[in-house]
Amino acid sequence: MTSFAEVFGGEPDGVWYAPGRVNLIGEHTDYNDGFVLPFALAQRTTVAARRRLDSPQWTVHSTLTKETVEIDAASAAAPGALTGWSAYVAGVVWAMHEAGHRVAGAQLFIDSDVPLGAGLSSSHALECAVLGALTDLSDVDIPVPARPRLVQRSENGYVGAPTGILDQSASILCQAGNALFLDCRDLSTEQVPFDLDAAGLALLVIDTRAPHQHTDGEYAKRRSACEAAARILGVPALRDISNGHLDAALAALPDDESRRRVRHVVTENQRVLDTVSLLRAGQLRAIGPLLSASHASMRDDYEITVPPVDTAVAAALSAGAYGARMTGGGFGGCVLALTDAGAVDTVATAVRTAFATNGFTEPATFLAVPSQGAGRLA
């Protein structure tokens, strides 16, 4: 594989990383000021980087695309000037400048084993790793708790994707062996123990190979629908509608689509709270029905699943999984299946068989291990 030395000559000043993530439960609740429960994966993006003293430019090489891109100050100052993977790098520079930081020019060598387009937050892993590198190389002080919001600003303001705060928070703040309970309104967090091995369980990730895109219109439509419903209901965000007041809220909405979108968000917030309570009590198996109910809500009320995703969930449940759900923004991506550790192969085989029967591309599978958030390797 190509190395930093082969592309740039010499050695980097350091190596930084940020992991991908899966969201255990709490989908499309983050931009509604709600609750989420992600954890970081062992799969991660690394950035070997060296400060440039000659000019305020950022030369970026990706091992995945085998491209080298030059980002100059003009491009980094103009949202939308770049597209594709380099826009995520330029967006971090832009967001740092917007926050008042002087950003040193740098040579950046990017590698990753986070699957692309699978809903595992490969783009945010890239942004968070780049932010870590540029923060250190520029000798600026950006407190770790403030970094997720800066990365969100990069994605919203430069890339043009209306994402919430979930993915960035998971990539930066998660701790190994835990899920991150995040209140997306006040950004308070709790590390919730999630020891699958001790419980004799495994969380199988099924990459359906049905790629998704957050920058397409459907994600933005869902967000706009939620914001419009909140205005009609007279609340700052749908997080302010409790389960107990859901029926009254639904009755006040003008159409069935709005009612379905609101019902998903309100009930999903409650499922997150219930899941956290079970994990605190060490009842990991008991979260299975909540995972499955979350998927049904995404399929029927939020309408963000696709046939390969639904097929994977149904096959996993039929093979004995305690629960299964799509994870990520939707319209493709990955499914999580909570199983006994000894049943992983059985569940994976059932999913592959179902995909073959339906003529879908063969899925990829791996086990999710709650891992450490972003940091510096060298």
C-alpha positions as CSV (number, residue, x, y, z in Angstrom):
1,M,0.0,0.0,0.0
2,T,1.1,3.6,-0.7
3,S,2.7,5.3,2.3
4,F,3.1,8.9,3.5
5,A,6.8,8.8,2.6
6,E,6.0,7.7,-1.0
7,V,3.6,10.5,-1.6
8,F,5.1,13.4,0.3
9,G,8.7,12.2,1.2
10,G,10.0,12.0,4.7
11,E,7.9,11.2,7.8
12,P,4.6,12.8,9.1
13,D,4.6,14.8,12.3
14,G,1.9,12.5,13.7
15,V,-0.9,10.1,13.0
16,W,-4.5,10.8,14.1
17,Y,-7.6,8.6,13.9
18,A,-11.3,8.7,14.3
19,P,-13.7,5.6,14.2
20,G,-16.8,4.9,12.4
21,R,-19.9,4.3,14.5
22,V,-23.1,2.4,14.7
23,N,-26.2,3.8,16.3
24,L,-27.6,1.2,18.6
25,I,-31.0,3.0,18.7
26,G,-32.3,6.6,18.2
27,E,-32.6,7.3,14.5
28,H,-33.5,10.8,13.2
29,T,-33.9,12.0,16.7
30,D,-30.7,14.1,16.9
31,Y,-31.9,17.0,14.7
32,N,-35.1,17.0,16.7
33,D,-33.2,17.7,20.0
34,G,-33.8,14.2,21.1
35,F,-31.8,11.2,22.4
36,V,-29.4,8.8,20.7
37,L,-27.3,5.8,21.7
38,P,-24.4,5.2,19.4
39,F,-21.0,3.6,20.0
40,A,-17.7,3.7,18.2
41,L,-16.5,0.9,16.0
42,A,-13.0,-0.6,15.8
43,Q,-13.0,0.4,12.1
44,R,-11.5,3.8,11.7
45,T,-10.0,6.5,9.5
46,T,-6.4,7.5,10.0
47,V,-4.7,10.7,9.0
48,A,-0.9,10.9,8.9
49,A,-0.1,14.6,8.7
50,R,2.8,17.1,8.5
51,R,2.6,20.8,8.8
52,R,3.5,22.9,5.8
53,L,5.6,26.0,6.3
54,D,5.6,27.2,2.7
55,S,2.0,28.2,2.2
56,P,-1.6,28.0,3.6
57,Q,-2.5,25.0,1.5
58,W,-3.7,21.5,2.3
59,T,-2.4,18.7,0.1
60,V,-4.5,15.6,0.7
61,H,-3.9,12.0,-0.5
62,S,-6.5,9.3,-0.2
63,T,-5.5,5.6,-0.4
64,L,-9.1,4.7,-1.2
65,T,-9.4,6.8,-4.3
66,K,-5.6,7.0,-5.0
67,E,-6.1,10.7,-5.6
68,T,-4.1,13.7,-4.4
69,V,-6.0,16.9,-4.1
70,E,-4.8,20.5,-3.5
71,I,-7.0,22.6,-1.4
72,D,-6.1,26.3,-1.4
73,A,-7.3,29.1,0.8
74,A,-9.9,30.3,-1.7
75,S,-11.5,26.8,-2.0
76,A,-11.5,26.4,1.8
77,A,-13.2,29.8,2.2
78,A,-16.0,29.0,-0.2
79,P,-18.7,26.5,0.8
80,G,-19.5,24.3,-2.2
81,A,-16.3,25.0,-4.0
82,L,-15.2,21.4,-3.7
83,T,-17.3,18.2,-4.0
84,G,-16.6,14.6,-3.2
85,W,-14.4,13.4,-0.4
86,S,-12.1,16.4,-0.5
87,A,-15.0,18.6,0.5
88,Y,-15.1,17.0,3.9
89,V,-11.5,18.0,4.5
90,A,-12.0,21.5,3.1
91,G,-15.1,21.8,5.3
92,V,-13.0,21.2,8.5
93,V,-10.6,24.0,7.5
94,W,-13.5,26.3,6.8
95,A,-15.2,25.5,10.1
96,M,-12.0,26.1,12.0
97,H,-11.6,29.4,10.3
98,E,-15.2,30.3,11.0
99,A,-14.6,29.6,14.7
100,G,-11.7,32.1,14.7
101,H,-8.8,29.6,14.5
102,R,-5.7,30.0,12.4
103,V,-5.2,26.8,10.5
104,A,-1.8,25.7,9.5
105,G,-1.2,24.4,6.0
106,A,-0.6,20.6,5.9
107,Q,0.1,17.5,4.0
108,L,-2.5,14.9,4.9
109,F,-2.4,11.2,4.1
110,I,-5.7,9.5,4.6
111,D,-6.5,5.8,5.0
112,S,-9.6,4.0,6.2
113,D,-11.2,0.7,6.8
114,V,-14.7,2.2,7.6
115,P,-17.0,0.8,4.8
116,L,-18.1,3.6,2.5
117,G,-21.8,4.3,1.9
118,A,-22.9,1.8,4.5
119,G,-24.3,4.2,7.1
120,L,-21.4,3.7,9.4
121,S,-20.3,7.4,9.3
122,S,-17.3,7.1,7.1
123,S,-17.5,10.8,6.3
124,H,-17.6,11.9,9.9
125,A,-14.7,9.6,10.7
126,L,-12.7,11.5,8.0
127,E,-13.7,14.9,9.3
128,C,-13.0,14.1,13.0
129,A,-9.6,12.6,12.2
130,V,-8.7,15.6,10.1
131,L,-9.9,18.0,12.8
132,G,-7.7,16.2,15.3
133,A,-4.7,16.5,13.0
134,L,-5.2,20.1,12.1
135,T,-5.9,21.1,15.7
136,D,-2.6,19.8,16.9
137,L,-0.6,20.9,13.9
138,S,-2.0,24.4,14.2
139,D,-1.4,24.6,18.0
140,V,-4.9,25.7,18.7
141,D,-7.1,24.9,21.7
142,I,-10.4,23.3,20.7
143,P,-11.7,21.4,23.8
144,V,-12.8,17.9,23.0
145,P,-16.5,18.4,24.0
146,A,-16.7,21.3,21.5
147,R,-15.3,19.4,18.6
148,P,-18.5,17.5,17.5
149,R,-20.3,20.8,17.1
150,L,-17.5,22.2,14.9
151,V,-17.6,19.1,12.7
152,Q,-21.3,19.4,12.4
153,R,-20.8,23.0,11.3
154,S,-18.4,21.8,8.7
155,E,-20.9,19.3,7.3
156,N,-23.9,21.6,7.4
157,G,-22.2,24.8,6.3
158,Y,-19.6,23.6,3.8
159,V,-20.6,20.2,2.5
160,G,-24.3,21.1,2.5
161,A,-25.6,18.0,4.3
162,P,-28.2,18.8,7.0
163,T,-26.9,16.2,9.5
164,G,-27.4,16.3,13.2
165,I,-24.9,16.0,16.0
166,L,-25.0,12.2,16.5
167,D,-22.2,10.9,14.3
168,Q,-19.6,13.5,15.2
169,S,-20.3,12.9,18.9
170,A,-19.9,9.2,18.6
171,S,-16.7,9.4,16.7
172,I,-15.1,11.8,19.1
173,L,-16.6,11.1,22.6
174,C,-17.2,7.3,22.8
175,Q,-15.3,5.1,25.2
176,A,-14.4,1.5,24.7
177,G,-16.9,-1.0,26.1
178,N,-19.7,1.6,26.3
179,A,-22.5,3.1,24.3
180,L,-22.8,6.9,24.4
181,F,-26.2,8.2,25.7
182,L,-26.4,11.7,24.2
183,D,-29.0,14.4,24.8
184,C,-28.9,16.3,21.6
185,R,-30.4,19.4,23.1
186,D,-27.9,20.2,25.9
187,L,-25.2,17.8,24.6
188,S,-24.9,16.1,28.0
189,T,-23.5,12.5,27.8
190,E,-23.4,9.3,29.8
191,Q,-21.2,6.3,29.1
192,V,-23.5,3.3,29.4
193,P,-21.8,-0.1,29.8
194,F,-22.4,-2.3,26.8
195,D,-20.4,-5.5,27.5
196,L,-21.7,-7.9,24.9
197,D,-19.0,-10.6,25.6
198,A,-19.9,-10.8,29.3
199,A,-23.6,-11.3,28.4
200,G,-22.7,-14.0,25.8
201,L,-24.1,-11.8,23.1
202,A,-22.9,-10.4,19.8
203,L,-24.0,-7.5,17.6
204,L,-23.8,-8.6,14.0
205,V,-23.5,-5.8,11.4
206,I,-25.0,-6.6,8.1
207,D,-23.8,-4.3,5.3
208,T,-26.6,-4.7,2.7
209,R,-24.4,-3.2,0.0
210,A,-27.3,-0.8,-0.7
211,P,-25.5,2.5,-0.5
212,H,-27.1,5.6,0.9
213,Q,-26.5,9.3,0.5
214,H,-27.2,11.9,3.2
215,T,-26.9,14.8,0.8
216,D,-29.9,13.7,-1.3
217,G,-33.3,15.2,-0.9
218,E,-35.0,12.6,1.2
219,Y,-33.0,13.2,4.4
220,A,-33.6,16.9,4.0
221,K,-37.3,16.3,3.5
222,R,-37.6,14.4,6.7
223,R,-35.9,17.1,8.6
224,S,-38.0,19.8,7.1
225,A,-41.2,17.9,7.9
226,C,-40.2,17.6,11.5
227,E,-39.4,21.3,11.8
228,A,-42.7,22.2,10.2
229,A,-44.6,19.9,12.6
230,A,-42.9,21.4,15.6
231,R,-44.0,24.9,14.4
232,I,-47.6,23.7,14.1
233,L,-47.5,22.1,17.5
234,G,-45.9,25.2,19.1
235,V,-42.8,23.5,20.5
236,P,-39.1,24.2,20.0
237,A,-38.6,20.7,18.7
238,L,-40.3,17.3,18.6
239,R,-38.3,16.2,21.6
240,D,-40.8,18.3,23.6
241,I,-43.7,16.0,22.7
242,S,-43.9,13.2,25.2
243,N,-45.4,9.7,24.7
244,G,-48.2,10.7,27.0
245,H,-49.1,13.7,24.8
246,L,-48.5,12.0,21.4
247,D,-52.2,11.3,20.6
248,A,-53.2,15.0,21.2
249,A,-50.2,16.1,19.1
250,L,-51.1,13.8,16.2
251,A,-54.7,15.0,16.2
252,A,-53.4,18.6,15.8
253,L,-51.5,17.8,12.6
254,P,-53.0,18.5,9.2
255,D,-52.1,15.3,7.3
256,D,-51.2,11.7,7.7
257,E,-47.6,12.0,6.5
258,S,-46.8,14.6,9.2
259,R,-48.5,12.4,11.8
260,R,-46.3,9.4,10.8
261,R,-43.1,11.4,10.9
262,V,-43.9,12.8,14.4
263,R,-45.0,9.4,15.7
264,H,-41.6,7.9,14.7
265,V,-39.6,10.6,16.5
266,V,-41.6,10.7,19.7
267,T,-41.7,6.9,20.0
268,E,-38.1,6.6,19.0
269,N,-37.0,8.9,21.8
270,Q,-38.9,6.8,24.3
271,R,-37.2,3.6,22.9
272,V,-33.8,5.2,23.5
273,L,-34.7,6.0,27.1
274,D,-36.1,2.5,27.6
275,T,-32.9,0.9,26.1
276,V,-30.7,3.0,28.3
277,S,-32.6,1.8,31.4
278,L,-32.2,-1.8,30.4
279,L,-28.5,-1.5,29.7
280,R,-28.0,0.2,33.1
281,A,-29.7,-2.8,34.7
282,G,-27.5,-5.2,32.7
283,Q,-30.5,-6.6,30.8
284,L,-28.9,-6.6,27.3
285,R,-31.1,-9.3,25.8
286,A,-34.2,-7.4,26.7
287,I,-33.4,-4.5,24.3
288,G,-34.1,-6.8,21.3
289,P,-37.8,-6.0,21.0
290,L,-36.9,-2.3,21.2
291,L,-34.5,-2.6,18.3
292,S,-37.1,-4.4,16.2
293,A,-39.8,-1.8,17.1
294,S,-37.4,0.9,16.0
295,H,-37.0,-0.7,12.6
296,A,-40.7,-1.1,12.1
297,S,-41.2,2.6,12.9
298,M,-38.5,3.6,10.4
299,R,-40.1,1.4,7.8
300,D,-43.7,2.3,8.3
301,D,-43.8,5.8,9.8
302,Y,-40.5,7.4,8.7
303,E,-40.3,5.5,5.4
304,I,-36.5,5.4,5.2
305,T,-35.9,1.7,4.7
306,V,-35.4,-0.2,1.4
307,P,-36.1,-3.8,0.4
308,P,-32.6,-5.2,1.1
309,V,-32.6,-3.6,4.6
310,D,-36.1,-5.0,5.4
311,T,-35.1,-8.4,4.1
312,A,-32.0,-8.5,6.3
313,V,-34.0,-7.6,9.4
314,A,-36.7,-10.2,8.7
315,A,-34.1,-12.9,8.0
316,A,-32.1,-12.2,11.1
317,L,-35.2,-12.3,13.3
318,S,-36.4,-15.6,11.7
319,A,-33.0,-17.1,12.4
320,G,-33.3,-16.3,16.1
321,A,-31.9,-12.8,16.6
322,Y,-33.3,-11.1,19.7
323,G,-33.8,-7.9,17.7
324,A,-32.7,-6.3,14.5
325,R,-32.9,-2.8,13.0
326,M,-31.4,-0.6,10.3
327,T,-28.8,1.8,11.6
328,G,-27.9,5.1,10.1
329,G,-29.7,7.7,8.1
330,G,-31.6,5.3,5.9
331,F,-32.3,4.4,2.3
332,G,-29.7,1.7,2.4
333,G,-26.8,0.9,4.6
334,C,-26.4,-1.5,7.5
335,V,-28.6,-3.6,9.8
336,L,-27.7,-4.5,13.4
337,A,-28.8,-7.9,14.7
338,L,-28.5,-8.8,18.4
339,T,-27.8,-12.5,18.8
340,D,-26.3,-15.1,21.1
341,A,-22.6,-15.2,20.5
342,G,-22.9,-18.8,19.2
343,A,-25.7,-18.0,16.8
344,V,-23.8,-15.4,14.6
345,D,-23.0,-17.8,11.8
346,T,-26.6,-19.1,11.7
347,V,-28.0,-15.5,11.5
348,A,-25.5,-14.5,8.9
349,T,-26.2,-17.5,6.7
350,A,-30.0,-16.9,6.9
351,V,-29.4,-13.3,5.7
352,R,-27.2,-14.4,2.8
353,T,-29.7,-17.0,1.8
354,A,-32.6,-14.5,1.8
355,F,-30.5,-12.1,-0.3
356,A,-29.7,-14.8,-2.8
357,T,-33.4,-15.7,-3.0
358,N,-34.4,-12.1,-3.7
359,G,-31.6,-11.4,-6.2
360,F,-29.8,-8.9,-4.0
361,T,-26.0,-8.4,-3.9
362,E,-24.4,-10.6,-1.3
363,P,-24.1,-8.7,2.0
364,A,-21.0,-8.3,4.0
365,T,-21.0,-9.0,7.8
366,F,-18.8,-8.3,10.8
367,L,-19.1,-8.0,14.5
368,A,-19.5,-4.6,16.1
369,V,-17.1,-4.0,19.0
370,P,-17.7,-0.9,21.2
371,S,-14.4,0.9,20.8
372,Q,-12.6,4.1,21.7
373,G,-13.3,7.5,20.1
374,A,-10.9,9.7,18.2
375,G,-7.3,10.3,19.3
376,R,-3.7,10.4,18.3
377,L,-1.7,7.3,17.5
378,A,1.8,8.8,17.2
